[in-house]
Amino acid sequence: MEQESNLATDPAVRDLNVLVMIAAGNHPAAIRAVAQGVLDQGLPLLVVEDGSDDDCLEQLAGLELRSLRLERHGGKDQALLGAAALAGQWGYDAILALDADGRYDPADARLLLEAAAAAWPAILVGVRRLGPGHAARASRSGRSCATFWARLECGQSLAGTGSGIRLYPVPFLLSRCFRSRGCGFEAEVLVRGVWAGLPLLEVPVSVFDPAGSARVSRFHLARDNGRLAWLHTRLLMRALVPWPHRRMVARPRGGGWRGLLREHSSAPELAAAAGLGIFLGALPIMPFGLPVTVYLSRKLHLNPLAGVAAGNLWVVPLAPFLCIQTGHLMRYGRLLSQFNRVTLLGQVHQRAWEWLLGSLVLGPLLGLAGALVTYLVARACRAPGTA
């Protein structure tokens, strides 16, 4: 009875009916301690044996928990979705996924549940507090890459894409179609959660980093990085499609023009918006340059005003002239020297083709240059101590 008085009766979290899920896969040394830690919090526990080579469930003999056995290894995605289906049948509101390797303290479940009680429904992610000396450079680079793509896809940084402790609404998991498998599944869940209007809250948690021999990893460098690249390609393409996402939570109203000025206004975001605006301003898409810039800026979660302002640097006749000259040089090895009725009107199809060719070469270069200048100016204009 002492164990059940911790989280189960806590007034801050008792209204949230949560099931803890542990995917057990070749973690015989840590699985029992992790499961016991969950039960010590007074939380119901479901252990999913994810095709482990050894019988992890035998390590849990005598503990009061439920179990689900997968015949073959399906990854965290199959374990979580299978657990969510059972949680829905059993009437749970939320499912807390916890890794079985012992790196995350089960007692930190309280931190996620307390944060969820103030903003439910939401997705809660335990953020790992690892300094530069605790994480490999490749791992940090991978997280930075994932964060970059996630900002384009959903407008929010996802620092916890590799976190081993998360809290999800069960209805969300059951109402969405997730196409990724393996390591990409976790990132897809977070992105689609933001698309659904769910707040994504990051909660600092403690992490124990055992020796490399004590950890079990099934990450394959070439195969899984390829899957992640394909995942972010698909998510980015979906983000650009002018079709609304199915939402679980209503979108908050914006703050008008003042809100437009302030949103996505960090130095990297302003630089990306300026580069996009300059590139689009070089393309022969007049008079659609302005709406296209606004649309893509909004879809990529960049500042639309910065994109439009930078694109307006390419005013007629500057953009057509430079791009046509570049395209003409590419086709004939010389610049266009005659500008008359014949070369501009009679050969308009040739000038249009040269404009397109020139814009595809000149646009990216000037876009990168404009992005760099914008980044440096934005950083210089920031007050000390601001992001």
C-alpha positions in Angstrom: 0.0 0.0 0.0 2.9 2.3 0.6 4.0 2.1 -3.0 0.5 2.9 -4.3 0.4 6.2 -2.4 3.1 7.9 -4.5 1.8 8.9 -7.9 -1.5 7.0 -7.9 -3.0 9.3 -5.1 -1.1 12.5 -5.9 -3.7 15.2 -6.4 -1.6 16.8 -9.2 -1.7 13.7 -11.4 -4.4 11.3 -10.2 -6.9 12.6 -12.8 -4.7 11.4 -15.6 -5.1 7.6 -16.1 -1.7 6.6 -17.3 -0.2 3.2 -18.2 3.6 2.8 -18.2 5.0 0.7 -21.1 8.5 -0.9 -21.1 9.7 -2.5 -24.3 12.0 -5.3 -23.2 14.6 -6.4 -25.7 17.9 -7.9 -24.5 18.2 -6.0 -21.3 18.3 -8.8 -18.7 20.6 -6.9 -16.3 18.4 -3.8 -16.0 14.8 -4.8 -16.7 13.8 -5.9 -13.3 15.2 -2.8 -11.5 13.4 -0.6 -14.1 10.1 -2.4 -13.6 10.4 -2.4 -9.9 11.1 1.4 -10.0 7.8 1.9 -12.0 5.8 -0.2 -9.5 7.3 1.8 -6.6 5.6 4.9 -8.1 2.2 3.2 -7.8 1.8 3.1 -11.6 0.3 0.2 -13.6 2.9 -1.4 -15.9 2.8 -3.2 -19.2 6.0 -4.9 -20.4 6.3 -5.7 -24.1 8.8 -8.4 -24.9 10.1 -7.1 -28.3 11.5 -10.3 -29.8 14.4 -10.5 -27.3 17.0 -13.3 -27.6 16.6 -14.1 -23.9 13.3 -14.4 -22.0 13.2 -11.0 -20.3 9.8 -11.8 -18.8 11.5 -14.5 -16.7 13.5 -11.7 -15.0 10.2 -10.2 -13.8 8.7 -13.2 -12.1 6.8 -12.2 -9.0 6.2 -8.6 -10.0 2.6 -7.4 -10.4 2.4 -6.3 -14.0 0.9 -7.1 -17.4 2.9 -8.4 -20.4 2.6 -8.6 -24.1 4.9 -10.8 -26.2 5.8 -10.0 -29.8 6.9 -13.0 -31.8 9.7 -11.2 -33.6 11.5 -7.9 -33.1 9.4 -5.0 -34.4 11.1 -2.0 -32.8 9.8 0.7 -30.5 7.1 1.5 -33.0 5.4 -1.9 -32.9 5.9 -2.1 -29.1 4.3 1.3 -28.5 1.5 0.9 -30.9 0.7 -2.5 -29.6 0.7 -1.2 -26.0 -1.5 1.8 -27.1 -4.1 -0.5 -28.5 -4.3 -2.4 -25.2 -4.3 0.9 -23.3 -7.2 2.1 -25.3 -9.1 -1.1 -24.6 -8.4 -0.8 -20.9 -9.5 2.8 -20.7 -6.2 4.6 -20.2 -5.8 8.2 -21.2 -2.1 8.3 -21.6 0.8 5.9 -22.1 4.3 6.6 -20.7 7.0 4.8 -22.7 10.2 4.0 -20.7 13.4 2.4 -22.0 14.4 -0.8 -20.4 18.2 -0.2 -20.3 18.2 1.6 -17.0 19.4 4.9 -18.3 16.3 6.7 -17.2 15.1 6.9 -13.6 11.5 5.6 -13.3 11.0 8.2 -10.5 11.2 10.9 -13.1 7.8 9.8 -14.3 6.5 12.2 -11.7 8.1 15.1 -13.5 6.3 14.3 -16.8 3.0 13.6 -15.1 3.0 16.9 -13.2 3.8 18.8 -16.3 1.1 17.0 -18.2 -1.5 17.8 -15.5 -1.1 21.5 -16.3 -1.4 21.2 -20.1 -3.2 18.1 -21.1 -3.6 16.8 -23.8 0.1 17.1 -24.7 3.2 15.1 -25.6 5.8 15.1 -22.8 9.5 14.3 -23.6 12.2 13.8 -21.1 15.2 15.8 -22.2 18.5 14.3 -21.5 21.0 16.4 -19.6 24.2 15.3 -21.2 27.2 17.6 -21.4 29.7 17.7 -24.3 31.8 15.0 -22.6 29.0 12.5 -22.3 27.7 12.3 -25.9 29.6 11.3 -29.0 30.1 13.9 -31.6 28.2 11.8 -34.2 25.3 11.6 -31.8 25.2 15.4 -31.2 25.4 16.0 -34.9 22.6 13.6 -35.5 20.4 15.4 -33.0 21.2 18.8 -34.5 20.3 17.5 -38.0 17.0 16.1 -36.7 16.2 19.4 -35.0 16.9 21.3 -38.2 14.6 19.3 -40.3 11.9 19.2 -37.6 11.9 23.0 -37.4 11.1 23.1 -41.2 8.5 20.4 -40.9 6.6 21.6 -37.8 8.2 24.9 -36.6 9.5 23.5 -33.4 12.8 22.2 -32.2 12.7 18.6 -31.1 15.6 18.2 -28.7 14.3 14.9 -27.4 14.0 12.8 -30.5 16.2 10.2 -28.9 14.7 10.4 -25.4 13.9 7.1 -23.6 11.0 8.5 -21.5 7.9 10.0 -23.1 4.3 10.5 -22.4 1.7 10.3 -25.2 -2.1 10.7 -25.3 -3.5 7.3 -26.2 -6.2 8.7 -28.6 -3.5 10.4 -30.6 -1.5 7.2 -31.1 -4.7 5.3 -32.1 -6.0 8.0 -34.5 -2.9 8.5 -36.6 -1.2 6.5 -39.3 2.6 6.3 -38.7 4.6 5.0 -41.7 8.1 5.0 -40.2 9.7 2.1 -38.5 12.7 1.9 -36.2 14.5 5.0 -35.2 12.5 7.3 -37.5 9.2 6.4 -35.7 10.0 8.6 -32.7 10.7 11.7 -34.8 7.5 11.1 -36.9 5.4 10.8 -33.7 6.6 14.2 -32.4 6.2 16.0 -35.8 2.7 14.6 -36.3 1.8 15.5 -32.7 2.7 19.1 -33.4 0.7 19.0 -36.6 -2.3 17.7 -34.5 -2.1 20.8 -32.3 -0.7 19.0 -29.3 1.7 21.0 -27.1 5.2 19.4 -27.1 6.7 19.9 -23.7 10.3 19.0 -22.8 11.0 18.1 -19.2 14.6 17.8 -17.9 15.3 14.4 -16.5 18.3 12.6 -15.1 20.2 10.2 -17.3 22.7 7.5 -16.3 25.2 6.7 -19.1 26.6 3.3 -18.5 29.7 1.9 -20.3 29.3 1.2 -23.9 29.4 -2.6 -23.3 26.4 -2.3 -21.0 24.2 -0.7 -23.6 22.3 -2.5 -26.4 21.9 -0.7 -29.7 20.4 -1.9 -32.9 21.1 1.3 -34.9 22.7 0.6 -38.2 24.7 3.6 -39.5 24.0 3.4 -43.2 20.6 1.7 -43.2 19.0 3.8 -40.5 20.5 7.1 -41.6 19.0 6.4 -45.0 15.6 5.7 -43.4 15.8 9.0 -41.5 16.6 10.9 -44.7 13.6 9.4 -46.4 11.4 10.1 -43.4 12.3 13.8 -43.3 11.9 14.0 -47.1 8.3 12.7 -46.8 7.5 14.9 -43.8 8.8 18.0 -45.5 6.8 17.2 -48.7 3.7 16.8 -46.6 4.4 20.0 -44.8 4.4 21.8 -48.1 1.1 20.3 -49.3 -1.7 22.9 -49.0 -4.0 20.5 -47.2 -4.8 21.1 -43.5 -3.6 18.6 -40.9 -6.2 16.8 -38.8 -6.1 18.5 -35.5 -6.9 17.3 -32.0 -6.4 20.7 -30.4 -7.6 24.0 -31.9 -4.9 26.3 -33.3 -4.4 29.5 -31.1 -5.1 32.8 -32.9 -2.1 34.7 -34.1 -1.0 38.1 -32.8 -1.6 40.1 -36.0 1.2 42.0 -37.6 3.1 42.3 -34.4 3.0 38.6 -34.1 4.3 38.2 -37.6 7.2 40.4 -36.8 8.1 38.3 -33.7 7.5 34.8 -34.9 10.4 32.7 -36.1 12.7 35.6 -35.6 15.9 33.9 -34.4 19.0 34.7 -36.4 19.0 31.3 -38.3 15.3 31.5 -39.1 15.6 35.1 -40.4 18.6 34.0 -42.5 16.8 31.0 -43.9 13.7 33.2 -44.7 15.9 35.8 -46.5 17.7 33.2 -48.5 14.4 31.7 -49.6 13.0 35.1 -50.5 16.1 36.0 -52.6 16.0 32.6 -54.4 12.3 32.9 -55.2 12.8 36.5 -56.3 15.2 35.3 -58.9 12.9 32.8 -60.5 10.7 33.8 -63.5 7.4 33.4 -61.5 6.2 37.0 -61.6 3.6 38.1 -60.5 3.3 35.0 -58.2 6.6 35.6 -56.3 4.9 37.3 -53.4 2.2 34.7 -52.6 4.7 31.9 -53.3 7.2 33.4 -50.8 4.5 33.9 -48.2 3.1 30.4 -48.7 6.5 28.6 -48.5 7.6 30.7 -45.6 4.5 29.8 -43.6 4.8 26.2 -44.5 8.5 26.0 -43.6 7.9 27.9 -40.4 10.0 30.9 -41.4 9.3 34.6 -41.0 7.2 35.6 -44.1 8.0 39.3 -43.7 11.7 38.6 -43.8 11.3 36.5 -46.9 9.2 39.1 -48.7 11.5 41.9 -47.8 14.5 40.0 -49.1 12.7 38.9 -52.2 11.9 42.5 -53.0 15.6 43.2 -53.4 15.1 41.5 -56.8 13.0 44.2 -58.4 12.5 44.6 -62.1 14.7 44.9 -64.1 17.5 43.7 -61.8 16.5 40.1 -61.5 15.6 39.4 -65.1 18.6 41.3 -66.4 21.2 39.4 -64.3 19.6 36.0 -64.7 19.1 36.4 -68.5 22.7 37.5 -68.9 23.8 34.4 -66.9 21.6 32.1 -68.9 22.7 33.6 -72.2 26.4 33.2 -71.1 25.7 29.5 -70.3 24.1 28.9 -73.7 26.4 30.9 -76.0 29.5 31.7 -74.0 28.9 35.4 -74.2 26.7 38.1 -72.7 23.6 39.4 -74.5 24.6 42.8 -76.0 21.6 43.8 -78.0 18.3 44.9 -76.3 15.7 45.7 -78.9 12.2 44.7 -80.1 13.5 41.6 -81.7 15.7 40.3 -78.9 13.2 41.1 -76.1 9.8 40.5 -77.8 10.5 38.4 -80.9 12.7 36.1 -78.9 10.8 36.2 -75.7 10.8 32.4 -75.4 14.6 32.3 -75.6 14.9 35.0 -73.0 12.4 33.2 -70.7 14.5 30.0 -71.0 17.7 31.9 -70.3 16.1 33.6 -67.3 15.1 30.2 -65.8 18.6 28.8 -66.4 20.3 31.9 -64.9 18.0 31.9 -61.9 18.8 28.3 -61.1 22.5 29.2 -60.9 22.4 32.7 -59.7 19.5 32.4 -57.3 21.0 29.8 -54.9 24.3 31.6 -54.8 22.8 35.0 -54.0 20.3 33.3 -51.6 23.2 31.8 -49.6 25.0 35.2 -49.6 21.9 37.0 -48.5 21.3 34.4 -45.8 24.8 34.8 -44.5 24.6 38.6 -44.4 21.1 38.4 -42.7 22.5 36.0 -40.1 25.4 38.2 -39.3 23.3 41.3 -39.1 20.7 39.6 -36.9 23.3 38.3 -34.5 24.9 41.7 -34.3 21.6 43.4 -33.6 20.7 41.0 -30.8 21.0 42.5 -27.3 23.6 40.7 -25.1 22.0 37.7 -23.4 19.2 37.2 -25.9 18.8 34.2 -28.2 
